[in-house]
Amino acid sequence: MYRLGHYGAALVVYSPLGLGLLLADLRTLAVLGGALSLALASLPDIDQRLPFVDHRGATHTLAFAAAVGAVLATGGFLAGRSGGVGTAVRLAAVGFAVGFTATCSHLLADVITPMGITPLWPLSKRHYTLDVARADDRVANYALFGLGVLVTVAVLGVAR
């Protein structure tokens, strides 16, 4: 998928977490998490700019998603230290969830393409594809984005 499709997938995958944060009256954290999800939506495609890294290789795995989650968890913990251990742990958990789900949303959007992904590498070289739409399919990218917007609007409606 292209950037717009990845934005849509990020919105869809983030929506349960965003809803939970909104229902817990953590609006600022919900908005920040959504913004981070969008900012990270295309992160796995950094492999296209890195020498010696295959496209849809190591950055398109669950291990990479966990690493991104760990980085955001560390940032959340450090940001929450002044509020006490409880706050630091909560922000770390949200940080991990945002980083992991944002990266996984990218994997989910790419698994529908013929090129697919190998999400369990290095543990398994098994390749997965649903072969639904090409990455450059404009209709699929706009549809995924539209779905993300629709789900976000629904979450905001439920949270009211």
Residue pairs with C-beta under 8 A, 6 or more apart in sequence:
1 9
1 109
1 110
1 112
1 113
1 135
1 140
1 141
1 144
2 135
2 136
2 141
3 41
3 42
4 141
4 142
4 144
4 145
5 109
5 135
5 140
5 141
5 142
5 144
5 145
6 41
6 42
6 105
6 106
6 109
7 38
7 41
7 145
7 148
8 109
8 141
8 143
8 144
8 145
8 146
8 147
8 148
8 149
9 41
9 105
9 106
9 108
9 109
9 144
9 148
10 37
10 38
10 40
10 41
10 102
10 105
10 106
10 148
11 34
11 37
11 38
11 148
11 149
11 151
11 152
12 105
12 144
12 147
12 148
12 151
13 37
13 101
13 102
13 104
13 105
13 108
14 33
14 34
14 37
14 98
14 101
14 102
14 105
15 151
15 152
15 154
15 155
17 33
17 94
17 97
17 98
17 101
18 30
18 33
18 34
18 152
18 155
19 155
19 158
19 159
21 27
21 29
21 30
21 33
21 94
22 30
22 155
22 156
22 159
23 159
29 91
29 94
33 94
33 97
33 98
34 152
36 72
36 98
36 99
36 102
37 98
37 101
37 102
37 105
40 68
40 98
40 99
40 102
40 103
41 102
41 105
41 106
42 106
43 59
43 68
43 102
43 103
43 106
44 56
44 59
44 60
44 64
44 103
44 106
44 107
44 110
45 55
45 59
45 106
46 59
47 53
47 54
47 55
47 56
47 57
47 58
47 59
47 60
48 55
53 59
56 110
56 115
56 116
56 117
56 118
57 118
57 121
58 64
58 121
60 106
60 107
60 110
60 117
60 118
60 119
61 107
61 117
61 118
61 119
61 120
61 121
61 122
62 104
62 107
62 119
62 120
63 121
63 122
64 103
65 99
65 100
65 103
65 104
65 107
66 100
68 99
68 100
68 102
68 103
69 95
69 96
69 97
69 98
69 99
69 100
69 103
70 96
70 99
71 99
72 95
72 96
72 98
72 99
73 92
73 93
73 95
73 96
73 99
74 92
74 95
75 95
76 88
76 91
76 92
76 93
76 94
76 95
76 96
77 88
77 89
77 91
77 92
77 95
78 88
79 88
79 91
80 87
80 88
80 89
80 90
80 91
80 92
81 87
81 88
107 117
107 119
109 144
110 116
110 117
110 135
111 117
111 119
111 128
111 129
111 130
112 129
112 130
112 131
112 132
112 133
112 140
113 129
113 131
113 132
113 133
113 134
113 135
114 129
114 131
114 134
115 129
115 135
116 127
116 128
116 129
116 130
116 131
117 127
117 128
117 129
118 124
118 125
118 126
118 127
118 128
119 128
120 126
132 140
133 139
133 140
134 140
